[in-house]
Amino acid sequence: MDSAIFFPLLLVLTDGKKQKAVYYLPTDLQNREMFRERKPLSPNAKRAGWQGFVYDLTKVKQLMARLV
């Protein structure tokens, strides 16, 4: 991830019943270490070679604010 353009992160969790939680992580608390690169898509994929990323929230879980 070379662009370093971060967007606010809203994470909504539910247990499928009545328990719900919403967490918020503003852009100024995000860092490069919280993003892990994905494996590139296969040559047969519609967007072959696209890589993307996944969030590693273990690096920032103490910074996230619970809203609900």
Residue pairs with C-beta under 8 A, 6 or more apart in sequence:
1 32
1 35
1 37
1 53
4 32
6 27
6 30
7 27
8 24
8 25
8 26
8 27
9 24
9 25
9 30
9 55
10 22
10 23
10 24
11 22
11 23
11 24
11 25
11 57
11 64
12 20
12 21
12 22
13 20
13 21
13 22
13 23
14 20
14 21
20 68
21 66
21 68
22 66
22 67
22 68
23 64
23 65
23 66
23 67
24 64
24 65
24 67
25 60
25 63
25 64
25 65
29 60
29 63
30 60
31 59
31 60
33 56
33 59
34 55
34 56
34 57
34 59
34 60
35 53
35 54
35 55
35 56
36 53
36 54
36 55
36 56
37 51
37 52
37 53
38 51
38 52
38 53
38 54
39 51
40 49
40 50
40 51
41 47
41 48
41 49
41 50
41 51
42 48
43 49
57 64
